[in-house]
């Protein structure tokens, strides 16, 4: 097994903080979920699964192994940056928050989000794509990958970015949760295809030229996992987007064929 860094990095205190944060997140979601009798239980379970995927990737045996093995690091990448965001977007936490808040507070929060140019900018599909795939290029094609295993601050910032960029991208592509502006399916599909292409190109670059400190054998193994493992989650994204597209077309067809009643 190839050592990227000592397995004790970033330390038990960090892992404890991750577990506590996960418990707090699940508790907050449950408290909001308990207020709404109509909120589906499966969404709560999806949120729990997303939190578990996040915690597993940052604390425990897998997280420890990821500091020694580039292949396990890629497992963490798939869990933290792709699977966990998808599960959590499907749980619709923003919509739950809006529904559980008092009406006046929910309206004020919604108005603030709609008036904020920064938040509107973040809700652009292109913004989500650039932050998501651009961050990965920066991580693997510069010295950042090696540096983050020697700096706790960098390690935390990189992993926060991987998760939130993955969440933002999934959120703006699927538009299942609370959103500020709806973009056409053609627009989102085009951004998704370009992002998937960028992800595949990056995995091929890693295969041919691994990050600093990673052997060619380990780089090839990790790149193959990134390529084919990413395909599985990407396929789920495509299925959800196409299903939404199908439902939208069915709705428009039903409206267009609805008989008109004249007096």
MARZA-907555 format. One line per 8 residues: their letters; for each residue x, y, z of N, C-alpha, C, O. Coordinates in steps of 0.05 Angstrom, whole numbers. Example, Ala and Ser with C-alpha at 12.3 -4.5 7.8 and 13.67 -1.06 7.14 Angstrom:
BEGIN
AS> 264 -114 156 246 -90 156 264 -66 156 285 -66 169  257 -45 142 273 -21 143 258 1 157 268 23 161;
***
This chain:
BEGIN
XXXXXXXX> 17 -24 0 0 0 0 18 25 0 37 27 15  11 44 -17 27 68 -19 18 89 1 -5 94 4  38 100 16 31 120 37 31 148 25 51 157 13  8 161 27 6 189 19 14 206 43 29 226 41  4 198 67 11 212 92 5 192 114 -7 172 110  15 199 138 10 182 161 -20 179 166 -35 198 163  -29 155 173 -57 150 177 -69 166 200 -94 169 200  -53 176 218 -63 191 241 -73 219 233 -86 232 249;
XXXXXXXX> -65 228 209 -73 255 200 -102 253 189 -108 234 175  -120 272 196 -115 297 210 -119 295 240 -118 316 254  -124 272 251 -126 269 280 -153 262 290 -173 267 276  -155 249 314 -181 241 325 -199 264 331 -224 261 330  -188 287 338 -206 310 345 -222 318 320 -246 325 323  -210 317 297 -224 324 272 -246 304 267 -268 311 260  -240 278 271 -261 258 266 -284 260 285 -307 256 277  -278 266 310 -299 270 330 -317 294 322 -341 293 324;
XXXXXXXX> -304 315 312 -319 339 304 -337 332 280 -360 342 278  -327 316 262 -343 307 238 -368 291 247 -390 297 238  -364 273 265 -386 256 275 -407 273 289 -431 270 285  -398 292 306 -416 309 321 -432 327 301 -456 331 304  -418 337 281 -432 354 261 -453 338 246 -475 348 241  -447 313 240 -466 296 226 -491 291 244 -513 291 234  -486 286 269 -509 281 288 -526 306 290 -551 304 290  -513 329 292 -528 355 293 -545 359 268 -568 366 270;
XXXXXXXX> -534 353 245 -548 357 220 -572 338 218 -594 347 211  -569 313 226 -591 294 225 -613 303 245 -637 301 240  -605 312 269 -624 321 289 -640 345 279 -664 346 283  -627 365 267 -641 388 257 -661 380 235 -683 390 234  -652 362 217 -670 353 196 -694 339 208 -717 343 200  -689 322 228 -711 307 241 -731 326 255 -755 322 253  -721 346 268 -738 365 282 -756 380 262 -780 384 268  -745 387 239 -761 400 219 -781 380 206 -804 386 201;
XXXXXXXX> -771 356 202 -788 334 191 -811 327 209 -834 322 200  -807 328 235 -828 321 255 -850 342 255 -873 335 263  -845 366 245 -866 387 245 -885 383 222 -908 393 223  -877 368 202 -894 365 177 -903 336 174 -887 319 168  -928 332 179 -939 305 176 -939 295 148 -939 271 143  -938 313 129 -940 306 100 -912 301 88 -910 292 65  -891 306 103 -864 302 92 -857 273 90 -858 259 111  -850 263 66 -845 234 63 -821 224 81 -801 237 83;
XXXXXXXX> -825 200 92 -804 189 109 -779 182 93 -757 184 103  -783 174 67 -760 166 51 -740 189 47 -716 184 44  -750 214 48 -732 237 45 -714 239 70 -691 246 68  -726 234 93 -709 234 118 -688 212 116 -665 217 124  -695 189 106 -676 167 103 -654 174 83 -631 166 87  -662 187 62 -642 196 42 -622 215 54 -598 214 49  -633 234 71 -615 253 84 -596 239 103 -572 245 104  -606 220 118 -589 204 137 -567 190 121 -544 189 129;
XXXXXXXX> -575 177 98 -556 163 82 -534 182 71 -511 175 70  -543 206 64 -523 226 54 -504 234 76 -480 237 70  -514 238 100 -497 246 122 -478 223 129 -454 227 134  -488 198 128 -471 175 134 -448 173 114 -426 166 120  -455 178 88 -435 177 67 -413 198 72 -390 193 68  -422 221 81 -403 243 86 -385 236 110 -361 239 109  -398 227 132 -382 221 156 -363 198 151 -340 199 160  -372 178 136 -355 155 130 -331 163 114 -309 151 117;
XXXXXXXX> -334 183 97 -312 191 80 -292 208 95 -269 212 85  -299 219 118 -282 237 133 -273 226 160 -254 237 172  -286 205 170 -279 194 196 -282 163 195 -300 153 182  -264 149 208 -266 120 209 -245 107 191 -227 120 181  -248 81 188 -227 65 173 -223 74 145 -200 76 135  -245 81 130 -242 89 103 -226 116 101 -208 119 84  -233 134 118 -219 160 119 -190 156 125 -173 169 114  -184 139 145 -157 133 152 -141 121 129 -118 128 124;
XXXXXXXX> -154 102 116 -141 88 94 -136 107 70 -117 103 55  -153 127 67 -151 146 45 -125 163 47 -116 174 27  -114 164 71 -89 179 75 -65 163 67 -43 173 66  -69 137 63 -48 119 56 -50 109 27 -30 103 14  -75 107 17 -79 95 -9 -94 115 -27 -114 126 -20  -83 119 -51 -95 137 -70 -122 126 -81 -140 141 -87  -124 99 -82 -149 87 -91 -171 92 -70 -193 99 -78  -165 89 -45 -185 95 -24 -191 125 -23 -213 133 -17;
XXXXXXXX> -171 141 -30 -177 170 -32 -198 175 -53 -215 192 -49  -197 160 -75 -217 164 -96 -244 154 -88 -265 165 -96  -245 134 -70 -271 125 -59 -283 148 -43 -307 153 -45  -266 161 -27 -275 185 -12 -285 206 -31 -306 219 -25  -270 211 -53 -279 231 -72 -307 225 -83 -324 243 -85  -312 200 -89 -338 192 -100 -360 195 -79 -382 204 -86  -354 188 -55 -374 190 -33 -380 219 -26 -403 227 -25  -358 234 -21 -361 261 -11 -370 281 -33 -386 299 -27;
XXXXXXXX> -360 278 -57 -365 298 -77 -388 291 -96 -397 308 -111  -397 265 -96 -417 257 -116 -441 243 -103 -464 252 -107  -437 222 -88 -459 206 -78 -474 221 -55 -498 224 -55  -458 231 -35 -471 245 -13 -487 270 -22 -509 273 -14  -476 287 -40 -492 309 -50 -517 301 -64 -538 313 -60  -516 279 -79 -540 270 -93 -561 261 -73 -585 268 -76  -553 245 -53 -573 236 -33 -585 259 -18 -609 259 -12  -569 279 -12 -579 301 4 -597 320 -13 -616 331 -2;
XXXXXXXX> -591 323 -38 -608 339 -55 -635 325 -58 -656 339 -58  -635 299 -61 -660 284 -63 -677 286 -38 -701 283 -39  -664 292 -15 -679 295 10 -692 322 13 -708 327 31  -685 341 -5 -696 368 -6 -695 383 20 -716 391 31  -671 387 31 -669 401 57 -678 430 57 -689 440 76  -673 444 34 -681 472 33 -711 475 33 -722 493 46  -725 459 18 -754 459 17 -765 452 44 -785 465 53  -753 433 58 -762 426 85 -759 449 104 -776 455 120;
XXXXXXXX> -736 463 102 -731 486 119 -752 507 115 -762 519 134  -758 513 90 -778 534 84 -805 527 94 -820 544 104  -813 501 92 -839 493 101 -841 492 131 -863 496 142  -819 487 145 -820 484 174 -817 511 188 -824 513 212  -808 532 174 -806 558 186 -833 572 187 -851 565 171  -837 591 206 -861 607 205 -864 621 178 -844 628 166  -888 626 169 -893 637 143 -878 663 138 -866 667 117  -879 681 158 -866 707 154 -836 704 151 -824 717 134;
XXXXXXXX> -824 687 168 -795 683 166 -787 670 140 -767 676 128  -803 651 131 -798 637 106 -799 657 82 -783 655 64  -819 675 83 -821 694 61 -797 714 61 -787 721 40  -789 722 85 -766 740 87 -740 727 77 -724 739 63  -737 702 85 -713 687 76 -713 683 45 -693 686 32  -737 677 35 -739 673 6 -734 699 -9 -720 699 -29  -744 721 2 -740 747 -11 -710 755 -10 -699 765 -30  -697 749 13 -669 755 15 -652 739 -6 -635 750 -19;
XXXXXXXX> -659 714 -9 -644 697 -27 -649 706 -56 -630 705 -73  -673 715 -62 -679 723 -90 -666 750 -96 -660 756 -119  -662 767 -76 -651 793 -80 -620 793 -79 -608 812 -88  -608 772 -69 -579 771 -67 -567 763 -94 -572 742 -104  -551 782 -105 -538 776 -130 -517 753 -127 -513 738 -146  -505 751 -104 -486 730 -99 -499 702 -100 -489 683 -112  -522 700 -87 -536 674 -86 -547 668 -114 -547 644 -122  -557 688 -128 -566 683 -156 -544 673 -173 -548 656 -190;
XXXXXXXX> -520 685 -169 -497 676 -185 -490 647 -179 -483 632 -197  -491 639 -153 -486 612 -146 -506 592 -158 -500 569 -162  -530 601 -163 -551 584 -173 -550 581 -204 -567 567 -215  -530 593 -216 -526 588 -245 -515 560 -249 -496 552 -236  -526 544 -267 -515 517 -272 -485 518 -280 -470 500 -272  -477 538 -295 -449 540 -303 -431 545 -279 -409 535 -277  -441 561 -260 -426 567 -236 -421 541 -220 -399 535 -211  -443 525 -217 -440 500 -203 -420 481 -217 -405 467 -204;
XXXXXXXX> -421 481 -243 -403 463 -259 -374 472 -256 -357 455 -252  -369 498 -258 -342 508 -256 -330 503 -228 -307 494 -225  -346 509 -207 -336 504 -180 -331 475 -175 -312 467 -161  -348 458 -186 -346 429 -181 -322 417 -196 -303 407 -184  -322 418 -222 -301 405 -238 -275 422 -237 -253 411 -238  -278 449 -236 -254 466 -235 -238 461 -210 -214 461 -210  -252 457 -187 -239 451 -162 -223 425 -163 -201 423 -151  -233 406 -177 -219 380 -179 -194 383 -197 -174 371 -190;
XXXXXXXX> -196 398 -218 -172 403 -235 -151 417 -218 -127 410 -220  -159 436 -202 -140 451 -185 -127 432 -165 -103 434 -159  -143 414 -154 -133 395 -134 -113 376 -145 -92 371 -133  -119 364 -168 -102 342 -178 -81 350 -198 -62 335 -203  -83 374 -209 -63 383 -228 -43 404 -218 -27 415 -233  -45 409 -192 -26 427 -179 -14 413 -155 -19 389 -151  1 427 -139 13 415 -115 -7 415 -92 1 407 -70  -32 423 -97 -51 425 -75 -57 398 -62 -60 396 -38;
XXXXXXXX> -58 377 -78 -64 350 -67 -43 342 -47 -50 332 -25  -18 346 -53 4 339 -35 4 358 -10 8 349 12  -1 383 -15 0 403 7 -23 399 27 -19 403 51  -46 390 18 -68 387 37 -64 365 57 -77 364 78  -46 346 51 -40 324 69 -19 332 90 -11 315 106  -11 357 88 8 367 108 -3 391 124 10 400 142  -26 401 116 -38 424 129 -67 418 136 -83 412 118  -74 419 161 -101 413 170 -121 433 158 -143 426 150;
XXXXXXXX> -113 459 157 -131 480 147 -137 474 117 -160 476 109  -116 469 102 -120 462 74 -137 437 70 -154 436 53  -132 417 87 -147 392 85 -177 398 89 -193 387 75  -183 414 109 -211 420 115 -224 436 93 -246 430 84  -209 456 83 -220 474 62 -225 458 36 -245 462 23  -206 441 29 -209 425 5 -234 406 7 -249 405 -12  -237 393 29 -259 374 32 -286 389 34 -306 379 25  -286 412 46 -310 428 47 -318 437 19 -341 436 11;
XXXXXXXX> -298 445 3 -304 453 -24 -314 429 -41 -333 432 -56  -301 406 -38 -310 383 -54 -339 376 -48 -354 371 -67  -347 377 -22 -374 370 -16 -394 392 -25 -413 386 -39  -389 417 -18 -408 438 -25 -409 444 -54 -431 450 -65  -387 441 -69 -387 445 -98 -403 422 -111 -418 427 -130  -400 398 -101 -415 375 -111 -445 378 -105 -462 372 -122  -451 389 -81 -479 393 -74 -491 415 -91 -514 411 -101  -477 437 -94 -488 459 -110 -493 450 -139 -513 456 -150;
XXXXXXXX> -474 436 -151 -477 427 -178 -501 408 -181 -517 412 -199  -504 389 -163 -526 371 -164 -553 386 -160 -572 380 -174  -553 405 -142 -576 421 -136 -586 437 -161 -610 436 -167  -568 450 -174 -576 467 -197 -582 451 -222 -597 460 -239  -571 427 -224 -577 410 -247 -604 397 -245 -619 396 -264  -610 387 -221 -635 372 -217 -659 390 -211 -682 384 -219  -655 413 -199 -676 432 -192 -699 418 -177 -722 423 -183  -692 400 -158 -713 386 -143 -720 401 -117 -741 397 -106;
XXXXXXXX> -702 417 -108 -705 431 -82 -713 460 -87 -720 467 -109  -713 476 -66 -720 504 -69 -699 518 -87 -675 516 -83  -709 531 -108 -691 544 -127 -702 572 -133 -725 579 -128  -683 589 -143 -690 617 -148 -700 622 -177 -716 639 -182  -689 606 -195 -696 609 -223 -694 582 -237 -675 568 -233  -714 576 -254 -713 550 -268 -700 554 -295 -707 573 -310  -682 536 -302 -669 537 -328 -680 513 -344 -689 493 -333  -679 517 -370 -690 496 -388 -675 470 -385 -652 469 -377;
XXXXXXXX> -689 449 -392 -676 422 -391 -653 421 -411 -633 408 -406  -656 434 -434 -634 435 -454 -609 448 -441 -587 438 -445  -613 470 -427 -591 484 -415 -577 467 -394 -553 464 -395  -593 455 -376 -581 438 -355 -568 413 -366 -547 404 -356  -581 401 -386 -569 377 -399 -543 383 -412 -524 367 -410  -541 406 -425 -516 414 -438 -493 418 -418 -471 409 -422  -500 431 -395 -480 436 -374 -472 409 -362 -448 405 -356  -491 392 -358 -485 365 -346 -466 349 -364 -447 338 -355;
XXXXXXXX> -472 349 -390 -455 334 -409 -427 344 -409 -408 329 -409  -424 371 -410 -397 383 -410 -382 377 -385 -358 372 -385  -396 377 -362 -383 371 -336 -375 342 -335 -353 336 -325  -392 324 -344 -384 295 -345 -360 291 -362 -343 275 -356  -359 305 -385 -336 302 -403 -311 312 -389 -290 300 -391  -313 335 -374 -291 345 -360 -281 327 -338 -257 324 -334  -299 313 -325 -292 293 -304 -277 270 -316 -258 260 -304  -286 261 -339 -273 238 -352 -245 246 -363 -226 230 -360;
XXXXXXXX> -243 269 -374 -217 279 -383 -197 280 -360 -174 273 -363  -207 291 -337 -189 293 -314 -180 265 -305 -156 262 -298  -198 246 -304 -190 219 -296 -168 207 -315 -151 193 -306  -170 214 -340 -150 204 -359 -123 218 -355 -102 206 -358  -125 244 -348 -100 259 -343 -86 247 -318 -62 244 -318  -102 241 -297 -91 229 -273 -79 201 -279 -58 194 -269  -92 186 -297 -82 160 -305 -54 162 -318 -36 146 -313  -51 183 -335 -26 187 -349 -5 202 -333 19 197 -336;
XXXXXXXX> -15 219 -315 4 236 -300 -7 240 -272 -19 260 -266  -2 221 -254 -12 222 -226 -2 247 -211 18 258 -218  -17 255 -190 -8 278 -174 19 273 -161 28 250 -160  31 294 -151 57 292 -138 57 273 -115 39 273 -98  76 255 -114 79 236 -93 64 210 -97 65 192 -80  49 207 -119 33 183 -125 47 168 -147 53 179 -168  51 142 -143 64 125 -163 45 121 -187 21 126 -185  57 113 -210 41 109 -234 20 87 -229 -3 89 -238;
XXXXXXXX> 28 65 -215 9 43 -210 -15 53 -194 -38 47 -200  -9 67 -172 -30 78 -155 -47 98 -170 -72 99 -167  -34 115 -186 -49 134 -202 -68 122 -222 -91 131 -225  -59 100 -234 -76 86 -254 -100 74 -240 -122 75 -250  -95 61 -217 -117 48 -202 -137 69 -193 -162 65 -196  -128 91 -182 -146 112 -172 -161 125 -195 -185 131 -193  -148 129 -218 -160 142 -241 -182 124 -252 -203 134 -260  -177 98 -253 -198 80 -264 -222 79 -246 -245 78 -255;
XXXXXXXX> -218 81 -219 -240 81 -201 -256 107 -205 -281 107 -204  -242 129 -208 -255 155 -212 -271 155 -238 -293 165 -239  -260 142 -259 -273 141 -285 -299 124 -284 -320 133 -291  -295 99 -275 -318 81 -276 -337 84 -253 -361 81 -255  -326 90 -229 -344 95 -206 -360 120 -210 -384 121 -203  -348 141 -222 -363 165 -228 -385 160 -248 -406 173 -247  -381 141 -266 -402 134 -286 -428 125 -272 -450 132 -282  -426 110 -251 -450 100 -237 -466 123 -226 -491 124 -230;
XXXXXXXX> -453 142 -212 -468 164 -201 -477 183 -222 -499 195 -220  -461 187 -243 -469 204 -265 -494 193 -279 -511 208 -287  -495 166 -281 -519 154 -293 -544 160 -277 -565 164 -288  -541 159 -250 -564 166 -233 -573 195 -238 -597 201 -240  -554 213 -241 -560 241 -247 -575 243 -273 -595 258 -275  -566 229 -293 -578 230 -320 -607 219 -318 -625 230 -330  -610 197 -304 -637 184 -301 -656 204 -288 -679 207 -298  -648 216 -266 -666 235 -252 -673 259 -270 -696 267 -270;
XXXXXXXX> -653 270 -284 -658 293 -301 -677 285 -324 -695 300 -330  -672 262 -336 -689 253 -359 -718 247 -349 -737 252 -363  -720 236 -325 -747 230 -314 -762 256 -309 -786 257 -315  -748 276 -299 -761 302 -295 -770 313 -322 -792 325 -324  -753 311 -341 -758 321 -368 -783 307 -380 -800 320 -391  -784 281 -376 -807 265 -385 -833 274 -372 -853 278 -385  -833 278 -346 -856 287 -331 -865 314 -340 -889 320 -343  -846 332 -346 -852 359 -355 -865 358 -382 -885 372 -387;
XXXXXXXX> -855 341 -400 -867 339 -427 -895 327 -425 -913 335 -440  -899 307 -407 -925 296 -403 -945 317 -393 -968 317 -402  -936 334 -375 -953 355 -364 -961 375 -386 -984 383 -388  -941 383 -402 -947 402 -424 -966 389 -445 -983 403 -456  -962 363 -450 -980 350 -469 -1008 348 -458 -1027 352 -473  -1011 342 -433 -1038 341 -421 -1052 368 -422 -1076 369 -427  -1036 389 -418 -1048 416 -419 -1057 423 -448 -1078 434 -452  -1040 416 -467 -1045 422 -495 -1069 407 -506 -1083 416 -524;
XXXXXXX> -1074 383 -496 -1096 366 -506 -1121 368 -489 -1140 354 -494  -1120 385 -468 -1143 387 -451 -1166 401 -467 -1161 422 -478  -1190 389 -467 -1212 401 -482 -1220 428 -470 -1222 431 -445  -1226 447 -487 -1234 474 -477 -1264 474 -475 -1278 462 -491  -1275 488 -455 -1304 489 -451 -1313 517 -458 -1306 537 -445  -1329 519 -479 -1340 545 -488 -1368 547 -480 -1383 527 -478  -1376 571 -474 -1404 576 -465 -1422 576 -490 -1446 579 -487;
***
